[in-house]
Amino acid sequence: MKGPPAWALPGAVALGLLMAIPASGQGASLGRQLAEARLRAIADGDVAGAVPLYQAMVDQASGSALAEAASELGELLEALGRDPDAQEAYRTALAADPLNARAAGRLARLGGLGPLLSAGAGTSSAGTAPLLPQGWEALLPPAERLGFRAQVDRYARQHAARALLAAGKRQWAQRDRDRAVATFGLVVSQFAAELSAHDLQEVAETLMAGGQAALASGAFEKAIAASIRPPRPASQSQLAWLRFRLGEAYMQAGSMAEARAAFREIMDLGPGIRAPGGRALAIPAEIHYRETRGLASWQDLQAVQALWRQAQDAQYVKHQPDEAANLYRRIGTEYPDSNYDGRSLVQLATIFWFENQDARGALDAIDLVLQNDRKDDLWPDGMRAGAWALFHQGRVREAGGDRAGARTSYKQLLDDWPEAADHDGKPFAARAIQRLSLLGGLP
């Protein structure tokens, strides 16, 4: 026995059954009477229960309505594995409408068209034309065959995609998360081409919220592909936001290399790139880029973030500078390539200088910040570890009487970070120029 047709997918609504029957007169009335009950039976998962409804339609209809009803009955029977009954339904459709390419094509696939062609090799009962040409492909003019089949398939797939999307949303709202995830997975894997970028993004965000990062990344990929399709491709900001969320999905799924590439693309767009709502993306994209470059997994990122929160709590809430210093040192030891290494050294320098009045300890920590690429570590508000380090290196040197060393620090800050600002948004450059003027070190 042959398997069910391609549209009879597990958990899916059969494509052929989702198509309204185009008819007129009595057929149209009959279609309206049975369509709701038919679709309800299918939506409830009782595909077999739809057979008598279709059979009733076949028994009552005539002409083109009969042909369409019998064709759909045949596809339903195929889905149930009842191929002989399906063939009989397709023959009924062809008897009502010999030019029904849909029924002829399905019958040909089941191997039941050959006998019918042989029997109809002469003329029809009217004696004016053969019952069927030499193959079902010849039932339509050559220029129309593929186009007609494609239109039918596209129409059916679009209906199936919308039905599956609605089912997934309903399951999610009812907290039937396992079924919802399975439904959304089917939408993304098999029906993405029939949905808009907005629909696919909505699915992706839902999957992200449910902890299904791997599936979400696939949905974001399909949303990006849909966004660049004509006739109305998305704006640069819309695409940048989708790529940003794709990068975050990759991170949570553990695909750090793919995430790094996604964030690099956003960084290459320049500092002015923003999401559609106005959110700046350059800084968070660079932060994530540095995280994915220095950490091996999503679990590592969660671990270093937990250490950072503990250290901040010890420093600013509990006022335990020694405990905070130990936690910052752990970050540097355990995650030396993360975006938190240089930041931890900055916090150590603040503890040495502002808490312990230890100028030597502060300068040593600052020297470490300025080595390698720790100086490029940044906070979500955009402050750079290197800019902070150079300014406060100048202040500590100045306080220790090293005026020449302080001037060197301030000048290097102006050269390396002319636009950097502190946590309050105050430019370091303006403050460095002020200190240089007091030290007589302006160019």
C-alpha positions, 0 to 999 in steps of 0.5 A, a space after each residue: 500500500 502506498 503511503 499518504 500523499 505529501 500533504 497528509 502530514 502528522 499533526 497537520 491539516 490535510 492540504 486538499 481538505 482545506 480548499 473550498 469547493 468552487 461551484 455554482 447553484 446547488 453545488 455552491 449551496 451544498 458546499 456551504 452546508 458541508 464545509 464547516 462540518 467537514 473542516 471541524 471534523 478535520 480540525 478535531 483530528 477525526 480525518 476518517 469522520 470527514 469521509 461520510 460528509 464528502 460522500 454525501 456531497 458526492 451523492 448530492 452534487 452534479 457537474 463541476 461540483 461533483 467533480 471537485 467533491 469527488 476529487 477531494 474525497 479521493 485525496 482524503 481516502 488516499 490519506 487514509 491509505 484506501 487507495 482502491 476507494 480513492 481511485 474509484 472517487 477519481 474515476 467518478 470525478 473524471 466521469 463528471 468532468 473529463 478535463 479535471 486535471 486534478 483527478 486525472 493527475 492523482 489517478 495517474 499517480 496511483 496507477 489507475 489512469 492506464 485502464 481508463 485511457 485504454 477504455 476511452 481510446 475511441 470516442 465518448 458516448 457523444 461520439 464527438 471526442 475521445 474520453 481522455 487524450 493520451 495522458 493526463 498531462 494533455 488535458 490542458 493546453 501545454 502552456 497552462 499545465 504546469 501553471 495550473 498545477 502550481 496554482 492549485 498547490 500554492 493555494 492549498 499550501 497557503 491555506 494549510 500554512 494559515 491553519 497550522 499557524 492559527 493552531 500553533 497560536 491556539 495551542 500556545 495560548 492554551 499552554 499546550 506547549 509541546 504540541 505548539 512547539 511541534 506545530 510551529 516546527 512544522 510551519 517553519 520546516 515545511 510552510 515558511 514560503 507561504 508565510 510573511 516575514 511578520 508571521 515567521 518572526 512572531 513564531 520565532 519570538 514565541 519559540 524563543 520565549 519558550 526556550 526553543 532557541 534552535 527552532 527559533 533560529 530556523 524561524 528567524 532565518 526564514 523570516 530574513 529570507 522572506 524579508 528580502 523577497 520582492 515586491 516589498 523587501 524590508 528596510 535596513 533597520 528591519 533586517 538588522 533587527 531580525 539578524 540581531 535576534 537571529 544572533 541571540 537565538 544562535 547564542 542560546 542554541 550554542 552556535 557561537 560561531 554563527 552568532 558571531 557572524 550575525 553580530 559582525 554583520 550588524 557592526 559592519 552597518 555602522 554605529 547609527 544602525 537602529 531597530 524599527 522602534 529606534 533602539 540602537 543596535 551597534 553597542 549590544 551587537 558588539 557586546 554580543 560579538 565580544 561575548 561569542 568570541 571569548 566564550 565557548 557556550 551559552 552556559 559560559 555566558 550565563 556563568 560569567 554574568 552570574 559572577 558579575 552580578 554577585 560581584 556588583 552586589 557585593 561592591 555596591 549593595 553589601 559594601 564588601 569590597 574584599 568579596 567583590 574583588 575576589 569575584 572580579 579576580 575569578 572572572 579574569 581567571 576563569 573567563 579571560 577572553 570574555 567582555 567581562 575581563 576588562 570590566 572586572 579590572 576596571 572595578 578592581 581599580 575602583 576598589 583599590 583607589 576609591 575604597 582602599 586608597 591604594 594607588 599602586 594597586 589601582 595603577 597595576 589593574 589599569 595597566 592590565 586593562 590597557 593590555 591586549 583587547 581588554 581595553 575594548 570591553 564595553 558596558 551596555 551604556 557604551 562606556 569603554 574600559 580603555 577610556 575609563 582606564 586612561 582617564 583614571 590613570 591620569 588622575 591617579 598619577 596626578 594625585 601622586 605628583 607624576 604630572 608628566 605621566 598624567 599628561 601622557 595618559 590624558 593625551 593618549 585618551 584624546 588620541 585613542 578615545 576622542 568620543 568616549 563617555 563615562 556612565 553619566 554620558 560625560 565625555 572623557 575628552 572634555 575632562 581630559 582637556 580640562 586636566 591638561 590645561 591645568 597641568 600646562 600640557 595642552 598642545 
